[in-house]
Amino acid sequence: MCSPPRSHPDKDIMSLRTDAYIDGQWRSGAKRFPVFNPATQETVAQVPDLGAAEAEEAIAAAHRAFPKWAAKTAKERGQIMRAWFDLMIADLDRLARLISLEGGKPVAEAKGEAMYGASFVEWFAEEAKRAYGRVIPTTTPTRRYVTIKQPIGVCAAVTPWNFPMAMITRKAAPAIAAGCTIVLKPPHQTPLTALALAELAENAGLPPGVFNVVTTEHAAAVGKVMCESPLVRHFSFTGSTEIGKKLGAACVGSTVKKVALELGGNAPLIVFADADLDLAVKGAVMSKFRNAGQTCVCANRILVEDAIYDAFSKKLADAVAKLKVGPGDQEGVDVGPLIDKKAIEKVELMVGEALASGAVALTGGKKHAAGAQFYTPTVLANVTRDMRVNTEEIFGPVAPLIRFNSEDEAVAIANDTPFGLAAYFFTRDVNRAWRVAERIEAGMVSINDGIFSNEVIPFGGWKESGLGREGGSEGLDEYLESKFVNFGGF
Ligand code: SIN
């Protein structure tokens, strides 16, 4: 039986947990590092800068906790997770303000993320009860065959700053529901939400060692321990393709552990001439400007059919010019700051290069007066396929428009990338909808809709966008091993 949920003792955002969480203990560490508000660059907290030794310690704690946690029934684990979910929902406002404070997204959008994040805990608490094996029809009268699913063991996860809550629960919830224990390294930019989740987990009655949070500025040292430890059986990473390849290689090369990678994208959003243009504009704005363009599934480039190029570009530029830019805690803000100096410099550089090569800014095209890390929502016309805004992930509020003349050309441009995470297109032709959905090389295709993420779908990419799926029933399978059992001697 789970212990009854306790309500959060203090809803004030400044009553933050700022210590790391290992084996059910709050750990302060000898050194600490600052967490900044990206809207103002002010320091909002200092958290422990832990290293390889503490990562080893957390893994050992997770290893000790594993047998008892795995031995619980899925229903028992689900009850504790349900309590964790209830506490998240009760604390939604504080979580949203925290996500906004350290990650920069507007509070209303952050509240959406908090609900999205909590939904994985609810979903997997229920889904784990359905971790079915199979009975395989025998090939000989003297044998019977079955498969069973069992938790893989200790898991390690490295999560990104663009979803300080949801990318944690999308990994931790299936792992914990499956009967695994987990060590999490949150990003150094947004560790506070991770610690708030640990506090809620503790209040929900999650036993010590099941969920551990190692805060650090030394990602490489902690990552190395996670990848190479023989006690860790599953490693999950969300972040860049460049880092993901190295971590994946280290995991397989050292201890052949199972790896899940959610990596970069370069999502096309195609607007065919037969599309509902207002719907396409709405979808493009939703997809492109979510979290100021800082999601892996944001439309990176917008491909527009020649016949409607002018009409669509004008409508899009008008809509984008109306987006309100400002700090996430300001009422009515649509687009917050970028995460750090490096991010804004990259966007400035890519837009500058495009403009110098013949692109035209229909709106924006420069930094925003709201502060050092704000970029004006931008629409670039006359973008060509060789420009970096087409070939690389921008991760900023910039929509490059590329013209095409036929369905074949649109599909060829869309697929001309090593990435294959998400793709969007707008059409009113149902045959084209099927045809193009089948031809696009991506793990997720969204038709006539700029947003699709939720807990019940399998989220993940093709090609260099990753390995494995998160969410849905597939998300649970990641954390289960399948075991074949032969009953002989009949
Ligand atoms: C991501 O950017 O990695 C996640 C986006 C989502 O879950 O919708």
Residues whose N, C-alpha, C, O or C-beta is under 5 A from the ligand:
A	BS01	SIN	Q294 T295 C296 V297 S453
